[in-house]
Amino acid sequence: MGVSISLDDLLGDEVRRDPYPFYARLHEMGEAVAFRPADPHALVVHGYDAVNRVLRDPVFRVLGAEYLDRAGTRWRAHPVIRTLQASMLNAPEGDHLRVRQLFTQALTPRRVAALEPAIQRIADGLLDGLAEAGAAGRPADFMGELALRLPSDVVGELLGVPERDRAWFPSRVRTFDAVLEIGRRSMREVRAANEAATELLAYFTELLAARRAAPREDFVSALVRIRDRSPDQLTEDELLANLIIMYNAGFRTTANLLGNGLVLLLERPDALAALRADPSLAASYVEEILRYEPPVHFAVRYAARDSEVAGLPVPEGATVVVLTGAANRDPRRFADPDSFDPSRADNRHLAFSAGPHYCFGAALARAEGRLVLPRLLDRFPALALAEEPGERRQLMLRGYDRLLVRVAAPAPAPR
Ligand code: HEM
């Protein structure tokens, strides 16, 4: 019998804290490893080429409604799961293509480029808040003041959510997100996520009605126009679910790009100084941050018919854990994968996945990272961590909950 691992190895405390030594051991075992028979998944796929192939291979599919129905239809009673299943993330092949094409018509490169001044304005406002929170050398929380607010405000701006409503979103979106992590969830978490989904659905139902009555130049109005022109092409449920998923998919991910990136830079003063001296390097820094410390470490797919990965059999219906976070550190693909090197050539990491479900908001996320990190360094020349960063324990949405920094020198002691 070949080598196998257990899901508990992957989800153990040590790996959650620092998965990279475990990923390095996986790479010594080839491109994929079988789970033990008692585990719910067949394989973990971790080699760059194998991960890239599985994500693009139509045999391997997202766990959509047809997959969930195999185990019963109880999931349909949960608004949070219904919303996830009605969105692009989990739509079956044909529906996925149709919906994604329609959404792509509304998220043009021009619309993303036109958002840049708004991203800068939102960032500057939040940097003011960070400066105030950190005045006189007080430790200020980078996540709470900036990283966990900016992406939500930016998606709000894109969609056309009125400014007065935007502060309402982060707590709902975070509660909704709890169901995305691998492993068991408590009933309390599921109930809270269902409530958050119901509130988000109600909010967007009203916003759609308002934009239908009085269209604007925003993304929601563009989608309402597309839907009303060809109602058989996009159902109201699909429209709602995908608006919510844009908020969710773009929220903690981008927040963690900023938080993970900031810690990487503060731990590497030379890299930080080089970026401060030449902000035009920001785009390649963002790519290397995404490769080195991706906000999302894995996806799950199931085999629609008997297949194999790296010579290991995957029977029809079996699921595989696709470890993009490990693929990004595959020594067969990236020279010296455990060193942070923003000057890396050909940095085609898999932090945004690959294939049909490749991140829909990648251009927006990249713009946020590229614009915000240099602005932060420029604004606070003495920026430093105020304490060791806490632990990161999630693999799905991996980042810090809190990150205390100092943005200013302490006030002189009174004489
Ligand atoms: C650094 C930030 C981000 C990261 C690391 C990230 C990562 C990902 C990944 C890994 C997937 C694919 C999951 C899979 O293959 O199963 C994905 C899909 C998606 N992302 Fe992102 N994302 C980011 C930001 C955003 C933003 C800002 C938005 C929206 C405005 C967004 C919207 C989406 C959507 C709608 C999907 C589903 C696409 C589909 O299934 O066709 N993401 N993202």
Boltz pocket constraint, residues with backbone or C-beta under 6 A from the ligand:
constraints:
  - pocket:
      binder: B
      contacts: [[A, 62], [A, 88], [A, 89], [A, 90], [A, 100], [A, 155], [A, 242], [A, 245], [A, 246], [A, 247], [A, 249], [A, 250], [A, 251], [A, 253], [A, 254], [A, 257], [A, 294], [A, 295], [A, 296], [A, 298], [A, 299], [A, 300], [A, 350], [A, 351], [A, 352], [A, 353], [A, 354], [A, 356], [A, 357], [A, 358], [A, 359], [A, 360], [A, 361], [A, 362], [A, 364], [A, 365]]
      max_distance: 6.0
